[in-house]
Amino acid sequence: MKLKDETNKLPVCAQISVRAIIIEDGKVLMVEHEHTDKRGKFWIFPGGGVEEGETIPDAAIRETEEETGIIVKSIGVAHVREAQTLGQRAFEIYVVCKKIGGILKVGSDPEAPELVSIIDTRWFSADELNEILYYPETLWKTLPDWVKTGNVPIIPLPAFKVVER
């Protein structure tokens, strides 16, 4: 006798990635990705995979600089998204960051150069967000308000420390 449904069971191991939410002067920083698969072009916060031995804040700082040239410090976590992609369980941790330096440029995604290209980086106002395709959808309703007010709610995580380079 089968006691529970095992068909939708997620794998125990998971990929962890970060996305940096950077809001400055009423605009949010995003990167435009172009994928070689069916996903095509879309905008997303700078970010990527957490490397072995790397903390969540350190990954957000590194990924932002790689993809945009902007140097940030991490402030806290605003959002966590769980997904299952290509049979792999994944968690995206959205880290609120503050710009402390750097010059905006179109960087690269060294983790998957055969799958994704970063083709643009840009600051968007809240109104401009309505004109573009960006992810994640879970933030479509709240992100414009965050950009307008500059107030992003932080999830209290006692172990999370502000990290500067």
N, C-alpha and C positions, 0 to 999 in steps of 0.2 A: 504494500500500500504506500502510495506517494503522499507524504505529509505536506509538502509545500511545492510550489511551482519553481522549478530550477531553470526554466527556459529564459527568463529575463534577468538572471543573476549577473551583476556587474563583476568584472575582474577585481581582485583585491588590490593589485598594484595600480598605481595611477601616475600619470604624467602631471607635473606641477608647472604651471607657467604664471607669469606676472604680466600685468598691464599697468602702465603709469598714467594716472589722471593728473594732468598738469593744467591748472587754470590760472591765467594771468590777464589782468586788465579786461575782464569780461569776455575772454576767449579761451578755448580749450585746444590743446595741441593734439593733432592726429596725423597718422601716416596712411598713405594710400597704398594698398597692396594689390598686386596683380598676380593671380594664381594661374598656373598652367592647367589646372583641372577645371571642373565645371563651376567653381565659385567665382571666377572672373575677377573684376575690380570692385573694391570696397574700401572704406575708411575704417580705421581702428586705432585704439590707443597704442602708443609705442609699447613694445614688450616682447616676451618670448619665454623660452624654457629656463628653468632654474638649473644651474649647473651643479655638479656634485660638489658638496662642501660649501655651497653658496647660500647665504640667507635670502629670504624673500626681499627685504629692503635692498640688499646689495644687488640682487638680480634686476630690480626695477631701475636702479641707478645705472648699471652697466648697459642694459638694453636700451634705455632712453638715449644714452650718449651714442651707442652704436648706430641707432636708427635715425637720430635727429641732430646730433651734434650738441644738443642741449645738456647741460650739467644740472643735476637736481639733487635735493636731499629728500629723503622719504619722511613722511609725516605719520601715516597710519593707513589702515585698511578701510575701504569704503564699501566693498562689494566682493562676494565670492560666487563664482558660477561653476556648477558641475555639468559636465557633458560627457557623452560617449561618442567618440569619433573614430572611424575606421576600426571598430572593435576594441578600442582602448579607452579606458576611463581617464578623464582629465579634469583637473581643477584649475580654474583661472582665478588668481587673486589680484584684485584691483587696488593698487597702492596709490594713495594720494601723495603727490610730490610737489615740491616748490622749486621753481627755477632759481638757480644761484649763479649761472654763468653759461658760457658757450655761445656759439653762433649757429642759427638754424641752417641745416643742410639736408639733402637727401642722402641718407646713409644706406646701410645694407643689412640684410638678414643672413648672417653667415651660417645659421643652423640649417637652412633648407634652400640653398641657392637654385637648385634645380626645380623647386616647386613654387617659390614665391619671389617676386621682385618688389622692392619698395620703389615706387615711381614718383612719389611726391610727399612732402611734409608741409603742414599748414596749420595756422591758428584759425579756428572757426568761432563766430559769435553764436549765441543761442538761436537767433533767427536763421542763420545759415545752415544749422544742423537739419532743419526741415527740408533742405534742398539736396541733401546727399544721402547715399546709402552707407550707413555705418553700423558697426556691431559693438557690443551685443545688444540684441533687441530688448533685453531685460532692463536696459537703462534708457530706452527711448522716451519714456514719460518723465523721468527724473533728471536726466542730464541737462536739458535746457534750463531748468530752474537753478541747478548747481552753477552753471556758467553765468547766468544773469546775476546771481547773488554772490558768487564766489564762496558760498558756504556748502561744503561737502561734508555730510555726516560721517563721522569716523566710528567704526565698530570698535568698542573697547577690547583690546587684546593686551593683557598685562605684560606678556613677554615681548611685545613689539616695541622696539626702541627707535627713536629718530636717528638716522644714520646720515652722516655727511662724508664726502670724500676728502 
